[in-house]
Amino acid sequence: MNSKKKLKVFLIEDAQKIRSVLIEVLEQIENIEVVGFAESEKEALKQLRSIEWDIAIVDIGLREGSGLAVLSALKSDEREYGTRLVFTSSPSRALKTRTMSLGAEGFFDKSFELDMLVDHIKAMTH
């Protein structure tokens, strides 16, 4: 049995279908635990600031607010936070540059980079 600490993943995703797929895929990875999700900017910040997490998967377009605002708020906090990975359906070079400047460490296109996102997270467990 592997006694390595589980990485805690938090999802910021308002599309229930995508969230379900992500949870299903992530929970099959050894040493990963999905600790929660939020569908809006306000809920995401409330949760991210109150629970322990290692990786946040951030969608840019949210039901209320935006993932950019979440990234910006976390960057301006005094606290050290975990890794932020962007998973968006509207990827562009400009958006990637903006998210990276706000502290994101990865940028993935929802339409065809789910496997790359999962591989990136798997690599973090080693």
C-alpha positions as CSV (number, residue, x, y, z in Angstrom):
1,M,0.0,0.0,0.0
2,N,1.3,3.4,-0.9
3,S,1.3,5.7,2.1
4,K,2.2,8.8,0.1
5,K,0.0,11.8,0.9
6,K,-2.9,12.3,-1.4
7,L,-2.9,15.4,-3.6
8,K,-6.1,17.3,-2.9
9,V,-7.8,18.6,-6.1
10,F,-10.4,21.4,-6.2
11,L,-12.5,22.0,-9.3
12,I,-13.8,25.4,-10.5
13,E,-16.2,24.3,-13.2
14,D,-19.8,25.3,-13.8
15,A,-20.6,22.6,-16.5
16,Q,-21.9,19.6,-14.6
17,K,-21.1,17.1,-17.3
18,I,-17.5,18.2,-17.6
19,R,-17.2,18.3,-13.8
20,S,-18.5,14.7,-13.6
21,V,-16.0,13.5,-16.2
22,L,-13.1,15.2,-14.4
23,I,-14.1,13.8,-11.0
24,E,-14.5,10.3,-12.5
25,V,-11.1,10.5,-14.2
26,L,-9.2,12.1,-11.4
27,E,-10.5,9.7,-8.7
28,Q,-9.0,6.8,-10.7
29,I,-5.5,8.3,-10.2
30,E,-3.7,6.9,-7.2
31,N,-2.9,9.5,-4.6
32,I,-5.5,12.0,-5.9
33,E,-8.5,13.1,-4.0
34,V,-11.1,15.5,-5.3
35,V,-12.0,17.7,-2.2
36,G,-14.7,19.8,-3.7
37,F,-15.9,22.1,-6.5
38,A,-17.4,25.5,-7.1
39,E,-19.5,26.8,-10.0
40,S,-19.0,30.6,-9.4
41,E,-16.2,33.0,-8.7
42,K,-17.5,33.9,-5.2
43,E,-18.0,30.2,-4.1
44,A,-14.6,29.3,-5.5
45,L,-12.8,32.0,-3.6
46,K,-14.7,31.2,-0.4
47,Q,-13.8,27.5,-0.6
48,L,-10.2,27.9,-1.8
49,R,-9.5,30.2,1.1
50,S,-11.0,27.9,3.7
51,I,-10.0,24.4,2.8
52,E,-6.7,22.6,2.2
53,W,-5.9,22.0,-1.5
54,D,-2.9,21.2,-3.7
55,I,-4.3,21.7,-7.2
56,A,-7.1,23.9,-8.4
57,I,-8.5,23.2,-11.9
58,V,-9.9,26.6,-13.1
59,D,-12.4,27.1,-15.8
60,I,-12.3,30.7,-17.2
61,G,-16.0,31.1,-18.1
62,L,-18.1,30.6,-14.9
63,R,-21.9,30.9,-14.2
64,E,-21.1,34.0,-12.1
65,G,-17.8,35.8,-12.3
66,S,-14.7,34.4,-14.0
67,G,-11.8,32.1,-13.5
68,L,-9.5,35.1,-14.3
69,A,-10.9,36.9,-11.3
70,V,-10.3,33.8,-9.1
71,L,-6.7,33.6,-10.3
72,S,-6.2,37.3,-9.7
73,A,-7.7,37.2,-6.2
74,L,-5.5,34.2,-5.2
75,K,-2.4,35.9,-6.6
76,S,-3.1,39.1,-4.6
77,D,-3.6,37.2,-1.3
78,E,-0.7,37.0,1.1
79,R,-1.0,33.2,1.5
80,E,0.9,30.6,-0.5
81,Y,-1.6,28.5,-2.5
82,G,-1.3,25.3,-4.5
83,T,-0.9,24.8,-8.2
84,R,-3.5,26.4,-10.4
85,L,-4.2,24.7,-13.8
86,V,-6.6,26.4,-16.3
87,F,-9.0,24.1,-18.2
88,T,-10.9,26.3,-20.7
89,S,-13.2,25.9,-23.8
90,S,-11.9,29.2,-25.2
91,P,-8.2,28.9,-25.4
92,S,-6.1,31.6,-27.0
93,R,-2.5,32.6,-26.8
94,A,-3.5,35.9,-25.2
95,L,-5.6,34.2,-22.6
96,K,-2.8,31.7,-21.8
97,T,-0.4,34.6,-21.3
98,R,-2.9,36.4,-19.0
99,T,-3.6,33.3,-16.9
100,M,0.1,32.5,-16.5
101,S,0.7,36.1,-15.4
102,L,-1.9,35.5,-12.8
103,G,-0.2,32.4,-11.4
104,A,-1.5,29.6,-13.5
105,E,1.1,26.8,-14.0
106,G,-0.7,25.0,-16.8
107,F,-3.2,25.9,-19.6
108,F,-5.4,23.2,-21.2
109,D,-8.1,23.2,-24.0
110,K,-11.3,21.4,-22.9
111,S,-12.0,20.3,-26.4
112,F,-9.0,18.0,-26.8
113,E,-6.5,18.3,-23.9
114,L,-8.2,16.4,-21.1
115,D,-5.6,13.6,-21.4
116,M,-2.8,16.2,-21.2
117,L,-4.4,17.7,-18.1
118,V,-4.7,14.3,-16.5
119,D,-1.1,13.4,-17.4
120,H,0.1,16.7,-15.9
121,I,-1.6,15.9,-12.6
122,K,-0.4,12.3,-12.6
123,A,3.2,13.6,-13.0
124,M,2.6,15.8,-9.9
125,T,1.9,12.7,-7.8
126,H,5.4,11.3,-8.3
